């Protein structure tokens, strides 16, 4: 089992998370705290699940 940080899917999802944080800064106030937070939470959960799946050892 390799390091999670070396997995292409982990790298791509983490890059997506960083991009979402960058893009959400420019959202209008209404969307920043609804759509922006939803996007951040969903992608953060995805990154966490990829990490957990890799760490499970199965």
Secondary structure, 3 states (H helix, E strand, C coil): CCCHHHCHHHHHHHHHHHHHHHHHCCCCHHHHCCHHHHHHHHHHHHHHHHHHHHHCCC
